[in-house]
Amino acid sequence: MPLNKLANKERLPELDLFRAFAILGVLHVHATSYAAGGQAADSPFYYFFNLVNIFFKFGTPCFIFLSSFVLFYNYLGRPAGRELVARFYKKRLLYILVPYAAASVCYYDVAHLFSGEQSFFNTGNSLSAHLVWFAEDLATGTAYTHLYFVFINLQFYVLFPLFLLLFQRFPRLIRWSLPAGFLIQWGFALWNKYDLQLMNKASYAPTYMSYYLLGAFLAYYFEDVKGWLTRSFRQQSRGGKAITLALWTSWLAAALVHVQLYHNGRAYGKWVNSLWYELLWNVHTFLSAFVLLQAAFWVYRSSSRAAVSFLSRIGALSFAIYLLHPVFLLMYRRLESHFNPESVPYLLWIWAGVPVSLFLAWGAAAFVFRWVPGASFLLGSKPSGGQEKGKLRAGGQGGKSAAV
């Protein structure tokens, strides 16, 4: 397919629903992290905590896939000259790097204050010591647990113009992007296991290369798969139905085996070779990208206007929700001390962390965007108004930030 045919792109409002599904996955993982990590190990509900915590781990990989898809979908058919690359980096500097730095400062201080340590604003150590520690956290995406995701995207933004130029000069390489992505990802995984042994491997771009290059692959071949995505199951051909059934069955099977493997390790201490966890995570979350994409198209076309509008708004604000939700979850967890981990109230309290952190972060983001000057430098680009059905753009908020 000639690349110049990719220049004029249709709007894809379904992508905001994809973002909504992915951010809900992130919130479920974060809300159950303490319980699944061992706090509720003796609870009769522990299997549920572990199930939710592992089943929803598709959030970060799917956001990375979508970020790549949006970028290549929007740029692949446009000449990658100096002006386009400069404009690309200017947007990422303003709407990703600046909010990332601002969030890192805030979360660095919050983490130290809540742990009883000194912080930037209440320092018992020298300011220079804090600046050194903070610089290390900023350079590795470790100022707070969730910021590694933004750090990963920044790495991919550095790589994007190189991939864009490569694929534009040699379009035939796009058909090999999927095997290349798996080769890079698994080469890095094996190198890390047997040599590097990085503790924060998940903070580096090669860990997600299969998802990133999947985005490029689908952006190029989108017209070939659009019919399969947009048709309901009943409207699909026999071959399309077979593919859909195979996809959803394989995805569910991989997810449940992934869940069980972690449950055996966490609950009974029966751990296996780490490469099995790597493999199941990769299969589970890679298939999730297709499942969530198809679900987004189906829900957009078959659900009520109210449901689509609700999910679209979550998706449009997903980057801001991602940045803000941990601080609300942190405060919410301080109410936990009087719940017995083996009780039903504890179960309900754990799950309630999802809507509590979602709606508080959503409300805070809406307030900041409306009333705080320069809000885009804190929470990423402001979502466009009128998120009603049929008027969402392919990028949405992510069209500028392209992160979530």
N, C-alpha and C positions, 0 to 999 in steps of 0.2 A: 504494500500500500504506500503510495507517495505521501511523504510527510506533509506536503502542502494541503492535502485534503483534511488534515487534522486541525487546520487553523481556526475554522469557525465551529465553535462548540455550542451544543445545546445546554440549557440550564438543567441541572440535576438536583432538584430540591430534596430528593430522597437521601442525599448525603447527610443532611442534618439529622435525619432519623438514625442513620448509622452512627453518627457521633453520640446521639442520645443513648443508644444501646451500649456503646463502648464506655461512656462515662458511668452508666449504671453498673457496668461490670467492675470498673475501678472502685466505686463506692462500696460494693458488696465485699470485695477483697479487703479493703482497708477497714471496714467496719467489723469484720470477723477475724482480723489478724491476731489480736491478743488471745481470743478464745481458742482459735484453731492452733495457735502457736504453743499452747500448753496451759494457759490460764484455766481452761475448763476440761483438762484432760480426763478427769474422773466423772464428768457429767454424762448422764444417759443420753444427752443430746449432742455429744461430741461428734458423732458421725455427721450430723447435719452441719455443724460449724465447719468441719473440714471440707465437706462437700461444697458448701457455698464458697469457701475460701479458694479452693482449687478450680472448681467449675468455671468461675467468673474471671479467671486469669487471662482471658482473651483481651482485656481492655487495652493495655499498653501496646501489644503487637498490632492490634487492629487500628489503633490510632496512627502508628507508624506507617502501616500499609496505606491508610487513607491520606495521610500527609503526602506520601509519595505519589499516590494516584492523582490527587488534586494538582500537584505541581506539574507532573508530566502531561496530564490531561490539558492543562492550560498553556503549557510552554512548548510542548514537543513539536507543534506545527508552526512555531514562530522562530524566525532567524535569531540565533543566540549571539547577537552582537554585543559590543561593549555597553551600549546604552541599556539593553534589557538586563544584562547581568548586574549593572550598577543599580538599576531600579529594584531588582530582586533583593539585593543585599541591603539596600536602604530600608525596605519594608521589614525585612527580618530583624534588622538592627533596632528599629523603632518598636515593633510590635511583639518581638520575642526576646531578644537579648536584654533590652531595658527592663521589661517586666520580670524576666528571670533574675536579673541582678537585684531588683527591688525586693522580690519575694525571698531571695537568698538572705539578704540583710535582715528582713523581718523574722524569717523562720530561724535563722541562726540565733537571734536574740531571744525569741520565744522559747526555743529548745533549751537554752542555757538558764533562762529564768525558771521554767517549769521543773528543771532538774535540780534546782537549788544552787546552781553555779553562778558565777559572775557573768555579766554580759557587757555589750558595748556601752550601754547606758547606765550600768551599775557595776563598774569594774573594780575588782580587787587586784587583778593583774594589770600589767601595763597595756596601754592601748595598742602598742606595737605588737605585743604578743597576740592579741585578738585579731589584729589585721593580718598577721601571718596565718593564723588558723583559718580565718575566714577566706583568705585568698586560696588556700588549699581546698577548702570546701567548694568555693565557687568554680575552681578549675576542674573539679571532678564531679560536680553535681550532687554533693553530699551534705549541703547545708541543712537539708531535711529529707526525710525518706522518699518523698514523691518527686523531688526536683530532678532526680536522675533522668526522668523522661524528657524534660525540657533540654537537659544537657545532651541527650542522645540526638534530639532533633537538630540542635545546633551543629552537631557533627555532620549530620546528613545535609544540612544547608550548605556546609562547606563543600561537600562532595557533589551536590546536585549539578552545578554548572559543568563539572567535569563529565558526569554521566550524560548530561544533555548534549554537550558537544560531541561526545563519543557516539551516541545513538543517532544524532542528526547526520554525522559524517558517514557512519556505517549502519544504516537502518536494519540490515540483516542480523546484526548482533542482538537485536531486541528479542528475537525468537529464542536466543540462548540465555536470556537474562535469568530465567528461573533456575536452570541447572547451575549457572554461575553464582546465583545468590545462595543456594544450598551449599555449594562447594566452599565459598568464602566463609559462611556461617559455621559449617562443621569443621573446616580447617582451623578456624579460630578456637572453637570449642575443644578440639583435641589438643591443640597447642597449649591452651590454658590448663587443661587437665594434667598433661604430662610434663609441662615445662614452666609456663608463666605463673600459674596458680594465683591469679588475681582474685582477691576476695570480692571485688565489685565488678566482676565480668559483665553484669547486666547493665553497667553504665557506659558500655562502649559499643559503637555502631555495628561492628561486624557480628555481634550477637543477634542482630535483627535483619541481616542482609537479605534473607529469603523474603521477608515481608516487604522490604523496601523495593526490591526488584520485581516483586509481584505487582506492586503499584505501577511500575513502568510498563510491565507486560500487559496488564489489563487496560491501561490508558491507551496503548497502541491498538489493541484488538477489541476495544470496547464495542464497536459496532457489530462485531461478530457474536458477542455474548449478550447484547442488550435485549434481544428478543427472549432469550431464556430467562433473564432476570425479570422482565416486565410482565410476562405472561403468568397468570395463575396456574396452579398445578393442573387444573382441569383443562386449561387451554393449551397445555404443552403437547408436543408430539410424543409418540411412544418413546422415542430415544431421549427426549428431554425429560420425561417422567422418570426414566431409568436413571439418568444422571442425577436428578434431584433426590430420588430415593437413596441412591448410593452415597451421595454427599452427606445428607442429613443422618443416615444410619452410621456411616463411618465416623462422622463428627461426634455423635452421641457416644458411640462405643469408645473412641479414643479419650473423650472427656471422662467417662466413668472409670476406665482403666487408670487414667491419670489420678483421679480422685482416690481410687482404692489403693494405689501404690503409696501415695502419701499417707493414707490412713494407717496402713500396715506399719509404716515407719514411725509415725507420730504416736500412735496409740500402743503399739506392741514392740517398738524398737527393731522391727524387721526391715532394715534398710538394704537396698541393693546398689549395684554399681551406679554411680551418678549419671552415666551416659544414658541409662534407661529413663531417668527423669527428664533429661535434656531432650531425648527423642519424643517422649509422650507429650511434653510441653510443646514442642515444635509442631507435631502432627495436630494436636488438639487446637492450638491457637491459629495455625495456618488454615485449617479447614474453617475455623470460626470466621475468618475474613470473608469467605464465600457465603457462609450461612447468614451472617449479619447483613451482607450486601443484598442478598436475595430477600431476606426478611424486610429490609428497609423499603425495597421496591414494592413488595406485596402489601405491607401495612399502609404505605402511602396511598395506594390505589384502592384499598378495600375498607379502610377504617373511616370513622366519622371525622368530620372537619375539626371537631374539638380535640379528639385524640391526636390527630396529626399536628395540630397547632401546638398542643402541649409538648409533644415530643420534639417538634421542630425548635421550640424556644429553648428547651434544655440543650439540644444540639448546638444551637447558635451561641449559647453561653458556656459551652463545655470547657473551653480553655480557662475562662475565669473561674468556673466551678472547680476545675481541677486545682488551680492555684490556691483557692480559698478554703476548700472543704476540710483539710487536715486540722486547721486551727479550731474549727467548730467541733470536730470529732475529738480533739484533745480536751477541750473544755467539757464536752458531754461525758467523756469517760471518767471525769473526776466525780461524777455522781454515782459511780458503780459500787463503792465500798460496802454498802449494806446488802447487796444481792449475793445469795449463795449460788456459786457457779453450777450447782446441780439442780437448781430450781427452774420452774417455768418462767417466773418473772425475769430471771437472768437471760433466758432464751429470748424473751420478748425485748428486753433491754438491748441486747446485742443487735438484733435485727433492726430495731428502731433507729439505730445509728445511721442507717442508710437514708431514710426520709429526713431525719433531723439535719444531717450534714448537707444533704441535697438542697433542702428548702432554705436553710439559713445561708448557705453559700450563694444560692440563686438570688435571694433577697438582697444580700450584701452587694453582689455584683450589679444588680439592677439599680440599687441606690447610688453606687459609685459612678456608674456610667451616666446617670442622670444628673447628679449634683456635684461631682468632683471634677474640677478642671484638670485636663491632662490625664483623664482616667485610662486612656489607651496605653500610657506609659507604665501603668500599674498592672492592668489586667489584659493587655492585648487589644487588638482592634475592636472597636465598638460594633456590635451586630447591627445590621440594617434594620430599620423599622418595617412594620407590616409583614410579619412572618407568616401570613396566611397562606393557605394551600395554593400552590401554583405560582407563587411569587418569590420563592427562595432561589438563590443563585447557586451555581455549582460550588463556589467557594464558601458562601455564607460567611460567618466570621472566620472560619478556617481558610477561606479563599485568600485572606490577607495574612493571617498567622500561619495557616496551613499546618497547625500542630494538632489541634483537636477539634 
